Amino acid sequence: MASVGALAFHLDEVGFIGLSVIILTTLLYGVTDEYAILKAFQEDLPFTALLTVFLTVVAVIINHHLFNPIR
């Protein structure tokens, strides 16, 4: 619940909270072998790559001011 409060009051970043949830979950379940949790991350790699490419294209469009508002 502390992570929800940190997100609500903008005290912490989303990536840091996600990483801490992964670390705490593996710690509580006693998983010490990284290959045991590899399957969960392998399934999401195509989506993560697509999202990274999309956000890169959006950043380039914004940086070069390719779409300006009509005045």
N, C-alpha and C positions, 0 to 999 in steps of 0.2 A: 504493500500500500504506500510505502514511502516513495517508490518510483512514480506512482500515479500523482502524488502530491508534488513531486519535483517537476514533472511535466506540466502540471496545471499552473504552477507559479513560475514557469520558465527558469527554473534553477539548474536544470541539467539538460544535456543534449540527448536526443533520441537514440543516436548510435551508441552512446556510452551506457544508457539504460538497457538497451538490447544486449550489448555485450555482457553487462553485469548479470542479466537474467540468464544468459547461456552459461556463464561461469558458475553462478550459484546453483543452477539446476543440475549441472554435471557434478558439482561438489556434493550436493545433497543425495544424489543417487549413487555416488561412489564410482562414477565412470572415470577411469584413468587412462583408458586406451582410446586414442583419437580415431582409430579406425572403427570403433563402435558407433560413433556419432557422424561418421563421414557420409553415410547414406542420406541423412537429412539435408546436408548441405549440397550434395551432388545433384539432387533433384531440382534445386532452385537455381543452379548456375545459368541455364539458358535465359531465364527471366531476368536475373541480375545483369547479365551481359546486355540484353536488350534495353533494359532501363538505363544502364550506363551510357550506351550509344545515344539513346533518345535525349538524355539530359545534356550530353556533350553537344549535340546538334542545337538544342535550345540555347545553350550558353553561347555558341558561336553566332547564332542569329541575333541574340540580344547584344552581344559585344560589337557586332558590325552594324547594328541599327538597320537591319534589313527590312523590318516591318515597322514603319512609323505610323502613328495615328493620323487619320485624315482630319484636317482642320477646316 
